Amino acid sequence: MREIEMSIPNFFTCPISLELFNDPVTLCTGQTYDRCSIERWLAAGNLTCPVTMQKLHDVSMVPNHTLRHLIDQWLDKSNFHHNLHQSFHHDHDHYDDHDICKVGSKVMFFTSLKHVLESQDHSFLDQKIQVLEQVTCLSEDLPRKNEALISIGFFPLILGIIFGSRKPQENMNLVEKSLDCALKLLPFSSLDDLNILLEESKFETFKVLFQEGSYLVKISLCNIIEIVSLPTSISTKGLLSKIGNNTQILQSLISYINDHEQNPKLSQGGIKAIVSLLSSSSSHDNRGENMIKEGLIPSLVTYILELEKKDKDEMIPKAIKALELVLDLESAKKEFMGNGVLSKGIKGLIKMVFRVSGDDEGSESAVNCLMILCCESNEIREEAICGGLLTQLLLLLQSQCSVRTKTRARMLLKLLRSMWSKDPKKVHQ
């Protein structure tokens, strides 16, 4: 009886979850899975049998009553149902014999998946894509389950698949699936693994994908920059500096913003990546200056005005935040005033003071931008007052915005008083 309790017969466990069947169903390929596991697999867009990798021309499922009956008999005989119920209520640090067996089975299963990804055989391309889809599906249960995905090294292996190829554009589907899987594993993995991009050959692939990758690949790379730029990502500061000072990558990010008509989600990814790079920039870093040289300011102003015109405010706060971060630089102020951007840009920022989708952060960034610019010259202050800034600030002060935003608004009003005293007629106009 003790031996029976220690292990579940292999044919009583689902090949996907590696757990005891609850509702076994059989596919047209003859393979049996637990209903909830295979439904989740199919819902993720997979149209193949996870075990045989055969395409499913018929996705109907037939209940396997015989297997269900055998399992019920086995449970009754071994009194296993009670033990299984208890194991689900154990603390995570405590395992019974069944748990140990189950964990061991999963490690073996994950190791077999890893071997497929490690294969250098080019004929394994389809199988690799299927494995990546399966790992992505399994990663949904992290960190509660499937910790072995992390412990046996899937994350660094997948990074090697993405950036280890000299011609990644030849297998873009593989790169897409790999990046999707890597991003699912990244929150539970060591960011140190991303430092493989410090190798010149792999960084070159990184740059190529920014320029020639698919739409989904480019969005995923922007997401990686966001994560690498987090304040907690101390171990990747060298990589962050390398990315932020690379002209080709910055050109690509700014081109994504300019392409907002055709690819709005990619533009959003580009802006978020730029904000992350600027937020993490140090006084010894030139990434802000480099972005200005590549045309960041006119791109941001155009983006803000275009989205405001279409009444689509959801990404405007991020764009204004990017503008606020870069306007700390003298070269940015000169660019703003000397590139025909001034009049349009000031008017756009004024509209955003009390309009950014009720977004307090967006309003604060708009006020801060105007504060920086109005400190530069009387000409800008006059432009701002004539553009209706006073009315917008008064409305903002009456709103439910934060104390900090109201404080910045009062400071800007105080700055504009100099215009009142010098020429009250202009203010009235």
C-alpha positions as CSV (number, residue, x, y, z in Angstrom):
1,M,0.0,0.0,0.0
2,R,2.9,2.4,0.9
3,E,4.5,1.8,-2.5
4,I,1.3,2.5,-4.3
5,E,0.9,5.8,-2.4
6,M,4.5,6.9,-3.4
7,S,3.9,7.0,-7.2
8,I,1.2,7.5,-9.8
9,P,1.3,5.2,-12.8
10,N,2.6,7.2,-15.8
11,F,-0.5,6.5,-17.9
12,F,-2.6,8.1,-15.2
13,T,-0.9,11.5,-15.6
14,C,-1.5,14.2,-18.2
15,P,1.5,14.8,-20.6
16,I,1.0,18.6,-20.3
17,S,0.4,19.2,-16.5
18,L,2.1,15.9,-15.4
19,E,-0.6,15.6,-12.8
20,L,-3.3,13.0,-12.2
21,F,-6.0,13.1,-14.8
22,N,-9.2,14.8,-13.6
23,D,-11.2,14.7,-16.9
24,P,-9.2,12.7,-19.5
25,V,-10.1,13.3,-23.1
26,T,-8.6,11.8,-26.3
27,L,-7.7,13.7,-29.5
28,C,-7.8,12.5,-33.1
29,T,-4.1,11.6,-32.8
30,G,-4.9,9.0,-30.1
31,Q,-3.2,11.0,-27.3
32,T,-5.0,11.6,-24.1
33,Y,-4.8,14.8,-22.0
34,D,-6.6,16.4,-19.1
35,R,-9.4,18.5,-20.6
36,C,-8.4,21.8,-18.9
37,S,-4.8,21.4,-20.0
38,I,-5.5,20.7,-23.6
39,E,-8.2,23.4,-23.8
40,R,-5.7,25.9,-22.5
41,W,-3.1,24.7,-25.1
42,L,-5.6,25.1,-27.9
43,A,-6.8,28.5,-26.6
44,A,-3.2,29.8,-26.9
45,G,-3.5,29.3,-30.6
46,N,-1.7,26.0,-30.9
47,L,-3.2,23.6,-33.5
48,T,-0.9,20.6,-32.9
49,C,-0.8,17.6,-30.6
50,P,1.7,18.5,-27.8
51,V,3.2,15.0,-27.7
52,T,3.3,13.9,-31.3
53,M,3.5,17.5,-32.8
54,Q,1.0,16.4,-35.5
55,K,-1.3,19.1,-36.9
56,L,-4.9,18.7,-35.6
57,H,-7.3,18.7,-38.5
58,D,-10.0,18.0,-36.0
59,V,-9.9,19.5,-32.5
60,S,-12.8,17.6,-31.1
61,M,-12.3,15.7,-27.8
62,V,-13.7,12.3,-26.8
63,P,-14.1,11.6,-23.1
64,N,-11.9,8.6,-22.1
65,H,-14.4,6.9,-19.7
66,T,-12.3,3.7,-19.5
67,L,-9.3,5.6,-18.2
68,R,-11.4,7.6,-15.8
69,H,-12.9,4.4,-14.4
70,L,-9.4,2.8,-14.0
71,I,-8.2,5.9,-12.1
72,D,-11.2,5.9,-9.8
73,Q,-10.6,2.2,-9.0
74,W,-6.9,2.9,-8.3
75,L,-7.7,5.8,-6.1
76,D,-10.2,3.8,-4.1
77,K,-7.7,0.9,-3.7
78,S,-4.8,3.1,-2.5
79,N,-6.8,5.6,-0.6
80,F,-4.8,8.1,-2.6
81,H,-7.5,10.7,-3.0
82,H,-7.2,11.8,0.6
83,N,-3.4,12.1,0.3
84,L,-3.6,14.1,-2.9
85,H,-6.1,16.5,-1.4
86,Q,-3.8,17.0,1.6
87,S,-0.8,17.7,-0.6
88,F,-2.5,20.7,-2.2
89,H,-2.9,22.2,1.2
90,H,0.7,21.8,2.3
91,D,3.0,24.9,2.7
92,H,5.2,25.3,-0.4
93,D,8.3,24.2,1.6
94,H,6.8,20.8,2.6
95,Y,6.5,17.9,0.2
96,D,5.0,14.5,0.6
97,D,6.2,11.4,-1.3
98,H,3.8,12.2,-4.2
99,D,5.1,15.7,-4.5
100,I,8.7,14.5,-4.7
101,C,7.8,12.1,-7.4
102,K,5.8,14.7,-9.3
103,V,8.7,17.3,-9.2
104,G,11.1,14.6,-10.4
105,S,8.8,13.8,-13.3
106,K,8.5,17.4,-14.3
107,V,12.3,18.0,-14.2
108,M,12.7,15.0,-16.6
109,F,10.0,16.4,-18.8
110,F,11.5,19.9,-18.9
111,T,14.9,18.5,-19.5
112,S,13.6,16.7,-22.6
113,L,12.1,20.0,-23.8
114,K,15.4,21.7,-23.2
115,H,17.3,19.1,-25.3
116,V,15.1,19.9,-28.3
117,L,16.0,23.6,-27.9
118,E,19.7,22.8,-27.6
119,S,19.7,20.8,-30.8
120,Q,21.8,22.2,-33.6
121,D,19.9,20.2,-36.2
122,H,18.1,22.7,-38.5
123,S,15.4,20.2,-39.3
124,F,14.3,20.6,-35.6
125,L,13.0,24.2,-36.3
126,D,9.3,23.3,-36.2
127,Q,9.8,21.2,-33.0
128,K,11.7,24.1,-31.4
129,I,8.8,26.4,-32.1
130,Q,6.4,23.9,-30.6
131,V,8.5,23.6,-27.5
132,L,8.7,27.4,-27.1
133,E,4.9,27.5,-27.3
134,Q,4.7,24.8,-24.6
135,V,7.2,26.5,-22.3
136,T,5.3,29.8,-22.7
137,C,2.1,28.1,-21.8
138,L,3.7,26.4,-18.7
139,S,5.3,29.6,-17.6
140,E,1.8,31.0,-16.9
141,D,1.9,29.0,-13.6
142,L,5.1,30.6,-12.4
143,P,6.1,31.1,-9.6
144,R,3.5,28.8,-7.9
145,K,4.4,25.9,-10.2
146,N,7.0,24.8,-12.8
147,E,10.0,26.4,-11.0
148,A,12.2,23.9,-12.8
149,L,11.8,26.0,-16.0
150,I,14.0,28.5,-14.2
151,S,16.3,26.2,-12.3
152,I,17.4,24.1,-15.3
153,G,18.3,27.2,-17.3
154,F,15.6,27.8,-20.0
155,F,16.0,31.6,-19.9
156,P,19.7,31.9,-20.8
157,L,19.2,29.1,-23.4
158,I,16.4,31.0,-25.1
159,L,18.5,34.2,-25.0
160,G,21.2,32.3,-26.9
161,I,18.7,31.2,-29.5
162,I,17.5,34.8,-30.1
163,F,20.9,36.6,-30.1
164,G,23.2,33.8,-31.1
165,S,22.2,33.8,-34.7
166,R,24.1,35.9,-37.2
167,K,21.1,36.1,-39.5
168,P,18.1,36.1,-37.2
169,Q,15.9,37.6,-39.9
170,E,16.0,34.2,-41.7
171,N,14.0,32.6,-38.8
172,M,11.8,35.5,-37.6
173,N,9.0,33.2,-36.4
174,L,11.5,31.4,-34.1
175,V,12.8,34.8,-32.8
176,E,9.2,36.0,-32.2
177,K,8.3,32.8,-30.2
178,S,11.6,32.9,-28.3
179,L,11.2,36.6,-27.3
180,D,7.7,36.0,-26.2
181,C,8.8,33.0,-24.1
182,A,11.8,34.9,-22.7
183,L,9.7,37.8,-21.6
184,K,7.4,35.4,-19.7
185,L,10.4,33.9,-17.9
186,L,12.2,37.2,-17.3
187,P,10.4,38.3,-14.1
188,F,11.5,35.1,-12.4
189,S,15.1,34.9,-13.9
190,S,18.4,36.7,-13.2
191,L,18.9,39.9,-15.2
192,D,22.6,39.0,-15.2
193,D,21.8,36.6,-18.1
194,L,21.0,39.6,-20.3
195,N,24.6,40.7,-20.1
196,I,25.4,38.2,-22.9
197,L,24.4,41.3,-25.0
198,L,27.7,42.9,-24.0
199,E,29.4,40.5,-26.4
200,E,29.8,42.3,-29.7
201,S,28.4,39.5,-31.9
202,K,25.2,39.3,-29.8
203,F,24.8,43.0,-29.5
204,E,25.1,43.2,-33.3
205,T,22.2,40.8,-33.6
206,F,20.3,43.0,-31.1
207,K,20.8,46.0,-33.3
208,V,19.8,44.1,-36.5
209,L,16.5,43.0,-34.9
210,F,15.7,46.6,-33.9
211,Q,16.1,47.6,-37.6
212,E,15.0,44.5,-39.5
213,G,12.9,42.5,-37.0
214,S,9.2,42.0,-37.3
215,Y,6.6,44.2,-35.7
216,L,6.2,41.8,-32.7
217,V,10.0,41.4,-32.3
218,K,10.5,45.2,-32.1
219,I,7.8,45.6,-29.5
220,S,9.4,42.8,-27.4
221,L,12.9,44.4,-27.6
222,C,11.3,47.7,-26.3
223,N,9.9,45.7,-23.4
224,I,13.4,44.4,-22.6
225,I,14.8,47.9,-22.5
226,E,12.1,48.9,-20.1
227,I,13.0,46.0,-17.7
228,V,16.8,46.6,-18.0
229,S,16.2,50.3,-17.1
230,L,14.4,49.5,-13.8
231,P,16.2,51.0,-10.7
232,T,16.6,47.5,-9.3
233,S,18.6,46.4,-12.4
234,I,22.0,47.3,-11.0
235,S,23.7,44.4,-12.7
236,T,22.8,45.5,-16.2
237,K,24.0,49.2,-15.9
238,G,26.8,48.5,-18.4
239,L,24.4,47.0,-20.9
240,L,22.0,49.9,-20.4
241,S,24.7,52.4,-21.2
242,K,25.7,50.4,-24.3
243,I,22.1,50.5,-25.5
244,G,21.4,54.1,-24.6
245,N,24.5,55.4,-26.4
246,N,24.1,53.4,-29.6
247,T,23.1,55.6,-32.5
248,Q,21.4,52.8,-34.5
249,I,19.1,51.8,-31.6
250,L,18.2,55.4,-30.8
251,Q,17.4,56.0,-34.5
252,S,15.2,52.9,-34.5
253,L,13.3,54.0,-31.4
254,I,12.6,57.5,-32.8
255,S,11.5,56.0,-36.1
256,Y,9.0,54.0,-34.2
257,I,7.5,57.2,-32.8
258,N,7.3,58.7,-36.3
259,D,5.5,55.7,-37.5
260,H,2.6,56.1,-35.1
261,E,0.0,56.2,-37.9
262,Q,0.8,52.8,-39.2
263,N,2.0,51.1,-36.0
264,P,0.5,52.7,-32.9
265,K,1.6,49.9,-30.5
266,L,5.1,50.0,-31.7
267,S,5.2,53.8,-31.2
268,Q,4.0,53.3,-27.7
269,G,6.8,50.7,-27.1
270,G,9.3,53.2,-28.5
271,I,8.2,56.0,-26.3
272,K,8.2,53.8,-23.2
273,A,11.7,52.6,-24.0
274,I,12.9,56.2,-24.5
275,V,11.4,57.3,-21.2
276,S,13.1,54.3,-19.5
277,L,16.5,55.2,-21.1
278,L,16.2,58.9,-20.1
279,S,15.0,58.2,-16.6
280,S,18.0,56.0,-15.9
281,S,20.6,58.3,-17.6
282,S,23.4,59.6,-15.5
283,S,25.3,63.0,-15.7
284,H,28.2,61.1,-17.4
285,D,25.9,59.7,-20.1
286,N,25.3,61.2,-23.5
287,R,22.1,59.3,-24.4
288,G,19.9,62.4,-24.0
289,E,22.2,64.5,-26.3
290,N,22.3,61.6,-28.8
291,M,18.5,61.4,-28.9
292,I,18.3,65.2,-29.6
293,K,20.7,64.9,-32.5
294,E,18.5,62.1,-33.9
295,G,15.4,64.3,-33.9
296,L,13.6,63.3,-30.7
297,I,12.0,66.7,-29.9
298,P,10.2,67.3,-33.2
299,S,9.1,63.7,-33.2
300,L,7.6,64.0,-29.7
301,V,5.9,67.3,-30.4
302,T,4.4,65.9,-33.6
303,Y,3.2,62.8,-31.8
304,I,1.6,64.8,-29.0
305,L,-0.2,67.1,-31.4
306,E,-1.4,64.3,-33.7
307,L,-2.8,62.2,-30.9
308,E,-4.4,65.3,-29.3
309,K,-6.1,66.1,-32.6
310,K,-7.6,62.6,-32.7
311,D,-8.6,62.7,-29.1
312,K,-6.4,59.8,-28.2
313,D,-4.7,60.7,-25.0
314,E,-3.7,57.3,-23.6
315,M,0.0,57.6,-24.5
316,I,0.4,61.4,-24.5
317,P,1.5,61.5,-20.8
318,K,4.5,59.2,-21.6
319,A,5.4,61.4,-24.6
320,I,5.3,64.6,-22.4
321,K,7.3,62.8,-19.7
322,A,10.0,62.1,-22.3
323,L,10.0,65.7,-23.4
324,E,10.2,66.8,-19.7
325,L,13.3,64.6,-19.1
326,V,15.1,65.8,-22.2
327,L,14.4,69.5,-21.7
328,D,16.8,69.6,-18.8
329,L,19.5,69.7,-21.4
330,E,20.5,73.1,-22.9
331,S,20.7,71.6,-26.4
332,A,17.1,70.5,-26.0
333,K,15.9,74.0,-25.2
334,K,17.7,75.4,-28.2
335,E,16.3,72.7,-30.4
336,F,12.8,73.4,-29.2
337,M,13.1,77.1,-29.8
338,G,15.1,77.0,-33.1
339,N,13.5,74.2,-35.1
340,G,10.1,75.8,-35.9
341,V,8.7,73.7,-33.1
342,L,8.2,76.5,-30.6
343,S,4.7,77.8,-31.5
344,K,3.1,74.4,-32.1
345,G,4.8,72.8,-29.1
346,I,3.9,75.5,-26.6
347,K,0.2,75.3,-27.7
348,G,0.2,71.6,-27.5
349,L,1.7,71.5,-24.0
350,I,-0.9,74.2,-22.8
351,K,-3.7,72.0,-24.0
352,M,-2.3,69.1,-22.1
353,V,-2.1,70.9,-18.7
354,F,-5.7,70.2,-17.9
355,R,-6.6,67.5,-20.5
356,V,-4.4,64.5,-20.3
357,S,-7.2,61.9,-19.7
358,G,-7.4,63.0,-16.1
359,D,-3.8,61.8,-15.8
360,D,-2.2,63.7,-12.9
361,E,1.3,62.6,-14.0
362,G,0.7,63.9,-17.5
363,S,-0.5,67.3,-16.2
364,E,2.5,67.6,-13.9
365,S,4.9,66.8,-16.8
366,A,3.2,69.4,-19.0
367,V,3.5,72.0,-16.3
368,N,7.1,71.2,-15.7
369,C,7.9,71.4,-19.4
370,L,6.2,74.8,-19.6
371,M,8.1,75.9,-16.5
372,I,11.5,75.0,-18.0
373,L,10.6,76.8,-21.3
374,C,9.1,79.9,-19.7
375,C,12.2,80.4,-17.7
376,E,14.1,80.7,-20.9
377,S,12.7,84.0,-22.3
378,N,10.0,86.6,-22.3
379,E,9.1,85.5,-25.8
380,I,8.0,82.0,-24.6
381,R,6.1,83.5,-21.6
382,E,4.2,85.8,-24.0
383,E,3.5,82.8,-26.3
384,A,2.2,80.8,-23.3
385,I,0.0,83.5,-21.9
386,C,-1.5,84.3,-25.3
387,G,-2.1,80.6,-25.8
388,G,-4.4,80.4,-22.8
389,L,-2.0,79.0,-20.2
390,L,-3.4,81.1,-17.4
391,T,-6.9,79.6,-17.8
392,Q,-5.5,76.1,-17.9
393,L,-3.5,76.6,-14.7
394,L,-6.5,78.0,-12.9
395,L,-8.6,75.0,-13.9
396,L,-5.9,72.7,-12.8
397,L,-5.7,74.3,-9.4
398,Q,-9.5,73.7,-8.9
399,S,-9.2,70.0,-9.9
400,Q,-8.4,66.9,-7.8
401,C,-4.8,66.8,-8.9
402,S,-2.0,66.1,-6.4
403,V,-0.5,68.7,-4.0
404,R,2.8,68.5,-5.9
405,T,1.1,69.3,-9.3
406,K,-0.7,72.2,-7.7
407,T,2.5,73.5,-6.2
408,R,4.2,73.4,-9.6
409,A,1.2,75.2,-11.2
410,R,1.4,78.0,-8.6
411,M,5.1,78.4,-9.2
412,L,4.4,78.8,-12.9
413,L,1.7,81.3,-12.2
414,K,4.2,83.3,-10.1
415,L,6.7,83.2,-12.9
416,L,4.1,84.6,-15.3
417,R,3.4,87.6,-13.1
418,S,6.4,89.3,-14.5
419,M,4.4,89.5,-17.7
420,W,1.5,91.1,-15.9
421,S,3.6,93.9,-14.5
422,K,5.5,94.6,-17.8
423,D,2.5,94.6,-20.2
424,P,-1.0,94.1,-18.7
425,K,-2.5,94.7,-22.2
426,K,-0.9,91.6,-23.6
427,V,-2.0,89.5,-20.8
428,H,-5.6,90.7,-21.2
429,Q,-5.4,89.9,-24.9
